[in-house]
Amino acid sequence: MPTNRVIIFCFIGSILGILGALSFIIIYSILPEIRTRFRLFILTLSIYNLLVDISILLPGFSGHTICSIQVFISDLFFIDASCWIFLISLIYYLQICRNFDIENSSKFYWISIIITNIISLTVSLIVTLSGEIDNGFSYWCSTSKNALVITEYSIFWFCLIGALIFYSIVVHKIRKDKEANYPKSFQFKMLTLAILYILTELWTTMERVRKVIQQVDTENEFFSVTQAFFTPLLGFWDFIFFVLGDKFVSAIVINKCKIKSYQPLK
């Protein structure tokens, strides 16, 4: 059974993630000035991250059928979010290194939706139907003692390592191309974003992978507590990098707030 520390840190991480993801979704909805096709990809990522955070916030219910549904839904959202983290890094690479115009390519978005949903649906169904459902051991429902868990997480690792590679190539391209007018803060932002995504997702997999490899049921408290906190933070990184870290978005939000707070004397 989960300790109170695990539940508390899970609640804190989930709230931060939900507020972070919701912030971008709301800002995108009310500010037409920022609605570009690239930010549509970020919006989609924020929606998946929001769904991940909500699913994490819910405890594992007793009963094999309900637990199976929870495992399927949470795995589905996790895989989708990882795929879209990879896609955003790919878009950065295509735009900066290959002169790809994402704003005039509507097919790219819909093809991405179809492919990622097929991947996430297929893997989630396989893992849920073939795995051993654990509905009382930890805070969340999960599949346990199944080699397919490694297969499932290999998708996370592929997407996250791929994202780091693409971000690194982009930063190298910017540094090498003297004509590129990208500030160092932009380079730092991309690498930091990639590293934080990787560390966050990697930590979510450590405990379950350890139990599969070692074939044990004993949880490590340190891994459990840190996993409970870091797992839902993907939505929070959306807020840090795509709201606060985007000078254009943050400037518009600040100007809108100033206009609303200004009340002329009558």
Secondary structure as UniProt FT lines:
FT   HELIX           4..30
FT   HELIX           32..34
FT   HELIX           37..57
FT   HELIX           64..98
FT   HELIX           102..104
FT   HELIX           106..130
FT   STRAND          132..134
FT   STRAND          142..144
FT   HELIX           148..176
FT   TURN            178..179
FT   HELIX           184..214
FT   HELIX           221..230
FT   HELIX           231..233
FT   HELIX           234..239
FT   HELIX           240..244
FT   HELIX           247..261
//
